[in-house]
Amino acid sequence: MSEKDFISKPFSSTIENGSFQWSAPSNIALVKYWGKKENQIPANPSISFTLNNCKTITKLAFAKHIDKLSVTNNGFSFDLLFEGKPKEDFKPKIQKFFERIEIYCPFLKDYHFTIDTENTFPHSSGIASSASGMAALSMNIMSLEKALNPNMTEEYFYKKASFLARLGSGSACRSIKGSVVVWGNHAEINGSSDLFGVEFPSNIHPNFKNYQDTILLVDKGEKQVSSTVGHDLMHNHPFAEQRFAQAHHNLSAIKTVLVNGNLDSFIEIVESEALTLHAMMMTSLPYFILMKPNTLEIINKIWKFRNQTNIPICFTLDAGANVHVLYPENVREEVLQFIAAELVGYCQNGNYICDEIGTGAIKI
């Protein structure tokens, strides 16, 4: 499919007003996407676990304009509420999103929207909410488009939702549908695309069913460097091409692992990817160290615990200091005891969040 396939055709139905509500989860990349081209196209493919508990719930109410003269903001009219209260500082990001998707959803200018959004995790927790937030908003927009075009297929509905979400926040396209999602063209993944995320096409080994992700909140502050700036630093990075090739190789390798259930190989790939992501930031110009001393303490504790117990626990990192502790469901009790006994002290205010693999966006 090309971008042109996502441009709305004239609609057979009309709708004056109404509302939709969706939840969409965050996700955690196993093979990382770092670096992008124009129009939110990834420089390399990525694969992620969809989370279950860390999600954004967004209600979109809409009413058709009586006259176009009342429309401001370059033709877009919307109010934004966060947890029921006006949130002006979120509005520029939504405005930019609407501008990016206008060509694909021209009906947006026909309505005034009230976007009421909330997260199931604290906004200041240091967990990125852009993926879940843009995914939830995109699902609502597609619900409106489906009301205007009742003949839309379910396949198209979800592909376009992922396509739109990507234009709001790249990784948001991996929060739409599926437990394991691939984004970016990859020779061995049928149907994979730079334009939207696709469900992992093979049956996943039982070892990964209900896989756990306990997120240790090492630093709940604002990110030291925005994802946009971080991705841009890959443009003239001395190791960029090798990194992109490595991502393709690691996606091939983890594809096999997810099918055969080899946890040792899974751990090796996932931890290497996490450290490579941070190595890219440490070797860019300007350079950043996003890990904190407590991040390193936790990593060393995890390695020691794994060596002593042979429990298949591992870590991954986003572009920040927090640590995602990944492990199978059948060792949950032992790992949570270890976290409570040895890792909580490295978390800000002792805070951590227990999550697990989920399935994607849900209509409420």
C-alpha positions in Angstrom: 0.0 0.0 0.0 1.1 3.6 -0.6 0.2 6.8 1.2 -2.4 7.6 -1.5 -4.4 4.5 -0.5 -5.1 6.3 2.9 -6.7 9.4 1.4 -10.4 9.5 2.2 -12.8 9.1 -0.7 -16.1 11.1 -0.8 -18.4 9.6 1.9 -21.8 7.9 1.5 -23.0 8.9 5.0 -23.2 12.0 7.1 -23.1 12.3 10.9 -23.8 15.5 12.8 -22.5 14.8 16.3 -21.6 12.0 18.6 -18.6 10.6 20.5 -16.3 7.6 20.6 -13.9 6.3 23.3 -10.9 4.1 22.9 -8.0 2.9 25.1 -4.6 2.2 23.5 -1.6 0.9 25.3 2.1 1.8 25.4 4.6 -0.6 23.9 8.2 -1.5 24.6 10.5 -2.1 21.6 12.7 -5.2 21.7 14.5 -4.3 18.5 14.7 -0.5 18.6 13.9 2.1 16.0 16.3 5.0 16.2 16.6 7.4 13.3 13.9 8.4 10.9 13.5 9.9 7.4 10.9 12.4 6.3 7.3 12.0 7.2 7.9 9.7 10.2 9.5 6.9 8.1 11.8 4.7 10.2 15.4 4.3 9.2 15.3 0.7 10.4 12.5 -1.8 11.3 11.6 -2.5 14.9 9.5 -5.0 16.9 7.8 -4.5 20.2 5.7 -6.1 22.9 2.4 -4.4 23.3 1.7 -3.6 27.0 -1.6 -4.2 28.8 -1.9 -1.9 31.9 0.0 1.3 30.8 -2.5 2.9 28.5 -4.2 6.1 27.4 -8.0 6.4 27.4 -9.3 9.0 25.1 -12.9 10.2 24.4 -13.5 12.1 21.2 -16.8 14.1 21.1 -17.6 15.8 17.8 -20.2 18.3 16.5 -20.5 19.5 12.9 -19.8 23.2 12.3 -22.9 25.3 11.6 -20.8 27.7 9.6 -17.1 27.6 8.6 -16.5 31.2 9.8 -16.2 30.0 13.4 -13.2 27.8 12.6 -9.7 29.0 13.7 -6.3 27.3 14.0 -5.8 26.9 10.2 -9.3 25.3 10.0 -9.1 22.9 13.0 -11.4 23.4 15.9 -10.8 21.5 19.1 -10.7 21.6 22.9 -8.2 19.4 24.8 -8.9 18.1 28.3 -6.4 16.0 30.3 -8.1 14.2 33.2 -11.2 16.4 32.7 -9.3 19.7 32.8 -8.1 22.0 30.0 -4.5 21.3 29.0 -3.3 24.1 26.8 0.3 22.9 26.6 -0.8 19.6 24.9 -2.7 21.5 22.1 0.3 22.4 19.8 1.1 18.7 19.4 -2.5 17.9 18.5 -2.6 20.8 16.1 0.6 19.6 14.4 -0.9 16.1 14.2 -4.1 17.3 12.6 -2.1 19.3 10.0 -0.1 16.2 9.2 -3.1 14.0 8.7 -5.4 16.5 7.0 -4.7 15.2 3.5 -5.8 11.7 4.6 -8.8 12.9 6.8 -10.1 16.1 5.3 -13.4 15.7 7.2 -11.6 16.8 10.4 -12.3 20.5 9.3 -16.0 19.8 9.3 -16.2 19.3 13.1 -15.5 20.8 16.4 -13.8 18.2 18.7 -13.6 17.8 22.4 -10.7 15.5 23.2 -10.8 14.2 26.8 -7.8 12.0 27.6 -6.2 10.3 30.6 -3.5 7.8 31.3 -3.7 4.8 33.6 -0.1 5.7 34.7 1.0 9.0 36.2 1.8 11.5 33.6 5.0 12.4 35.4 6.1 8.7 35.7 8.7 8.9 33.0 6.7 6.5 30.8 6.3 8.0 27.3 2.6 8.6 26.7 2.9 9.8 23.1 2.6 6.3 21.7 -0.5 5.4 23.6 -2.0 8.9 23.3 -1.6 9.2 19.6 -2.8 5.6 19.1 -6.0 6.2 21.1 -6.7 9.4 19.3 -6.2 7.8 15.9 -8.6 5.0 16.8 -11.3 7.6 17.6 -10.7 9.4 14.3 -11.0 6.2 12.4 -14.2 5.4 14.2 -15.6 8.7 12.9 -14.4 7.9 9.4 -16.0 4.4 9.6 -19.3 6.1 10.6 -19.0 8.2 7.5 -17.9 5.2 5.4 -19.8 2.2 6.8 -18.4 -0.1 4.0 -14.8 0.3 5.3 -13.2 -3.1 5.9 -11.8 -4.0 9.3 -8.3 -4.6 7.8 -8.3 -1.1 6.3 -9.6 0.4 9.5 -6.7 -0.9 11.6 -4.0 -0.2 8.9 -5.1 3.4 8.5 -5.3 3.8 12.3 -1.7 2.7 12.6 -0.7 4.8 9.6 -2.3 7.9 11.2 -0.8 7.1 14.7 2.7 7.0 13.1 2.3 10.5 11.9 1.6 11.6 15.5 4.4 9.6 17.1 6.4 7.0 15.2 6.1 4.2 17.8 2.4 4.8 18.2 1.8 2.7 15.1 2.9 -0.3 17.2 0.1 0.3 19.8 -2.9 -0.3 17.6 -3.3 -4.1 17.2 -1.4 -7.2 18.2 0.7 -8.5 21.1 3.9 -8.4 19.1 4.1 -5.7 16.4 6.6 -5.1 13.6 7.0 -1.7 12.0 9.3 -1.1 9.0 10.1 -3.0 5.9 11.9 -6.2 6.6 12.6 -8.9 4.0 11.5 -11.8 6.3 8.2 -10.3 7.6 5.3 -10.7 5.3 3.3 -7.5 4.8 5.7 -5.4 6.8 5.7 -1.7 5.9 7.3 1.6 6.8 3.8 3.2 6.7 2.2 1.2 9.5 2.7 -1.5 12.1 1.7 -5.2 11.4 1.0 -8.0 13.8 3.9 -10.5 14.0 2.9 -13.1 11.4 3.9 -16.3 13.1 2.6 -18.1 16.2 4.6 -17.1 19.2 6.1 -19.7 21.5 4.3 -20.4 24.8 7.3 -19.1 26.7 6.3 -15.6 25.6 2.6 -15.9 26.5 1.7 -13.4 29.2 5.3 -12.2 29.2 5.8 -9.8 32.1 7.3 -6.2 32.1 7.9 -4.5 35.4 8.9 -0.9 34.8 11.4 0.5 37.4 10.9 4.2 37.6 14.5 5.4 38.1 13.8 9.0 36.9 10.4 10.5 36.6 11.5 13.9 35.3 11.3 15.3 31.8 13.4 13.6 29.2 16.8 15.1 28.9 16.6 15.0 25.1 13.3 14.7 23.1 12.8 11.7 20.8 12.6 14.0 17.8 16.1 15.5 18.6 17.5 12.0 19.3 16.3 10.6 16.0 17.7 13.5 14.1 21.1 12.9 15.6 21.3 9.7 13.5 21.5 11.7 10.3 25.3 12.2 10.3 26.1 9.6 12.9 29.4 7.8 12.3 27.8 4.4 13.1 24.4 4.9 11.7 24.6 2.5 8.7 26.1 -0.3 10.8 23.3 0.3 13.3 20.6 0.0 10.7 22.1 -3.2 9.4 22.3 -4.5 12.9 18.6 -3.8 13.5 17.7 -5.8 10.4 19.9 -8.7 11.5 18.5 -8.6 15.1 15.0 -8.6 13.8 15.7 -11.7 11.8 17.2 -13.4 14.8 14.4 -12.4 17.2 11.8 -13.6 14.7 13.2 -17.1 15.0 13.5 -16.8 18.8 9.9 -15.8 19.2 8.8 -18.9 17.4 11.3 -21.4 19.0 11.2 -20.0 22.5 14.9 -19.8 23.1 15.0 -17.5 26.1 18.9 -17.3 26.3 18.9 -15.9 22.7 16.0 -13.6 23.5 17.9 -12.1 26.5 21.1 -11.6 24.4 19.3 -9.8 21.6 17.1 -7.6 23.8 19.8 -6.5 26.1 22.2 -5.8 23.3 19.6 -3.7 21.5 19.0 -1.6 24.7 22.7 -0.9 25.2 23.2 -0.2 21.5 20.4 2.4 21.6 22.2 4.2 24.4 25.6 3.8 22.7 24.1 5.6 19.6 23.2 8.6 21.9 26.6 8.5 23.6 28.4 8.6 20.3 26.3 11.3 18.5 27.1 15.0 18.3 25.9 16.5 20.5 26.2 13.4 22.8 24.0 12.4 25.7 24.1 9.9 28.6 20.5 9.2 29.5 21.2 6.4 31.9 21.5 7.4 35.6 23.8 5.7 38.1 20.8 3.8 39.5 20.1 2.5 36.0 23.5 0.9 35.9 23.1 -0.5 39.5 19.9 -2.2 38.4 21.4 -3.7 35.3 24.3 -5.1 37.3 21.9 -6.5 39.9 19.8 -8.2 37.2 22.9 -9.8 35.7 24.1 -11.1 39.1 20.6 -12.4 39.9 20.4 -14.2 36.6 23.8 -15.8 36.9 23.1 -17.0 40.4 19.6 -18.4 39.8 19.4 -19.2 36.1 16.0 -17.4 36.1 15.6 -15.9 32.5 15.1 -12.3 33.5 16.5 -9.5 31.4 16.2 -5.7 30.9 15.5 -3.3 28.2 15.6 0.5 28.1 13.8 3.3 26.2 15.6 6.6 25.5 15.7 7.4 29.2 16.8 6.1 32.6 13.9 3.8 33.5 14.4 0.0 33.3 11.9 -2.5 31.8 12.4 -5.8 33.5 11.2 -8.6 31.2 10.6 -12.2 32.3 8.2 -15.2 31.7 5.0 -15.4 33.7 6.1 -18.7 35.4 8.9 -17.0 37.3 6.8 -13.9 38.3 6.8 -14.6 42.0 10.6 -15.0 42.3 11.3 -12.0 40.2 8.9 -9.7 42.1 10.5 -10.8 45.3 13.9 -10.0 43.9 12.7 -6.6 42.7 11.1 -5.8 46.1 14.2 -6.9 48.0 17.0 -5.5 45.8 15.8 -3.1 43.1 13.1 -0.9 44.6 15.7 1.1 46.5 17.1 2.4 43.1 13.6 3.6 42.0 12.5 7.2 42.5 10.3 7.1 45.7 10.3 3.3 45.4 8.0 3.5 42.4 7.5 0.7 39.8 4.7 -0.5 37.6 3.8 -4.1 36.9 2.7 -4.8 33.4 2.5 -7.6 30.8 1.9 -8.3 27.2 -1.5 -7.0 25.9 -3.3 -7.0 22.6 -3.7 -3.4 21.5 -6.4 -0.8 21.3 -9.9 -1.5 22.7 -13.1 0.3 22.1 -14.9 1.4 25.2 
